[in-house]
Amino acid sequence: MTWEPEIEELKRRQQLARQMGGAENVERQHKAGRLTVRERIERLLDASSFHETGALAGAPTYQDGTLTAIRPANFVMGTGRINGRRVVVGGDDFTVRGGANDASIGGKQGYAEKMARELRLPLVRLVDGTGGGGSVKTYEITGRTYVPGNPTWDVIATALSEIPVIAAALGPVAGLGAARVACSHFSVMVRGISQVFVAGPPVVQRAFGTPIDKEALGGSQIQISAGGVDNVVDSEDEAFDQIRRFLAYLPRNVWEMPERVTPDDDPQRRDQDLLSIIPRNRRRPYNVRQVLTHVLDHDSFFEIAPKYGPSLVAGVARLDGYPVGVMANDPMHSGGALTAAGAEKMTKMVDLCDTFHLPVVNFVDNPGFLIGTQAEKDGTIRRGVRALQAIYQATVPWVTIIVRRVFGVAGAGHANVQALNLRYAWPSGDWGSLPLEGGIEAAYRRELDAAPDRAALLAEIERRLNAVRSPFRTAEAFGIEEIIDPRDTRPLLTDWVALAYENERTRLGVKTRGMRP
């Protein structure tokens, strides 16, 4: 006598679960240009590495005590590997009730969050649906309404300070599903097939009386500009590639250091273009991403949220194989000034690096906070102060490269200047309380207004102030520690980063402040 009959029954139930919402719903998913959850997991993970948990959960139909059918839970989860490293992955099954909260999704989804946190493994959410309380049909099914609550949100919030959390929006995502996308370290959506919104078009139309479609309400163009989602790609496979790339820069958890890869770029590389990339005309912009290309390891920069707060470029990269966090002001947008959106982006980037032990390299060309009526309406100063607070609270190793301008309160936040404040300036450095352009008008208004030849006096004042503008005068007073040949930037940073890792390794597990979502 063996347990063979039960094993066969187990196999039968597993096979039923793999049918998901049935052939018709699977076909509908494919016609919409979207993969099924099981296809997604297969493409994301290393081959044959997925180990499923909770495959038998679902809503069964029995006849005379025998299982005749089962509607699987519309959430598939388990562990697998990405580039050989173990992760927890969980995905909504849109073929079953549109990914809404039916058939044990609440229990399985929460279990995935707990599993990732307690096993100290990165978590990947493949979101395709609401993932919340379901539609109002649930009231009729249960025979009651309920007081909303998120029973696993404490786990979700705490996990941000312990393990990498990545979310991909892979269809129309609403309600709690949208919150699960946003509450992550990195999020990505697919152009044309993904939409993210607090409530979908029918609810919005009912509330405001104006018809609207999914794309107009929460399409990629809206969400990446608003910062609701970080990156957008053109296919699901590209989304999976970005997930794999992002995870490669992070440790499995905060009790480990990020992994160094074997470098394939000369740490002593001195690119000649760095000598001329900054225009002598201070009013002219330049391509800051080219600066990064000449300093960071070749093809290693992974940019995060390029369309949100575009005056700040942020992402992760490598120096001599070591992962680092990177920020740089972009003079092509708002002159590189720190906007309200840029400040939020900076806060999240600093917190990410401080949480996961990524040393920060900050390339500074900051004329200050963005000014003007719209900037005030956007609450720039409040969001900007929050970004400065993040910088001053950070304990991760930090180095600043002053490329050009450093002005005002925002410029003063290029690093924690009360700490070691390791920084290097290029000869193009230009700094002070206010830029001369504009600052003269404010400081010398009375004299200018009273002058018989206003233009001549303005030119004379500019000449006098330009005489003391040289960064070498600041260096004479040790107001800037080092002025360097721009071509020496990479050799200096690749020498620094190894020591930064040695020092940060001594602080594993002693962080006292959590990640701000």
Secondary structure, DSSP 8 states (H G I E B T S, - for coil): --SHHHHHHHHHHHHHHHTTT-HHHHHHHHHTT---HHHHHHHHS-TT--EEE-TT-EEEEEETTEEEEEEE-SEEEEEEEETTEEEEEEEE-TTTGGG-S-TTHHHHHHHHHHHHHHHT--EEEEE-S--SS--THHHHHHTS------TTHHHHHHHTTTS-EEEEE-SEEETHHHHHHHSSSEEEEETTT-EEESS-HHHHHHHHS----HHHHH-HHHHHHHTSSSEEESSHHHHHHHHHHHHHTS-SSTTS--------S-TT---GGGGTSS-SSTT----HHHHHHHHS-TT--EE--TTSSTTEEEEEEEETTEEEEEEEE-TTTGGG-B-HHHHHHHHHHHHHHHHTT--EEEEEEE--B--SHHHHHTTHHHHHHHHHHHHHH--S-EEEEEEEEEEHHHHHTTS-TTS---EEE-TT-EEESS-HHHHHHHHTHHHHHH-SSHHHHHHHHHHHHHHT--HHHHHHTTSSS-B--GGGHHHHHHHHHHHHHHHHHTTTT---S----
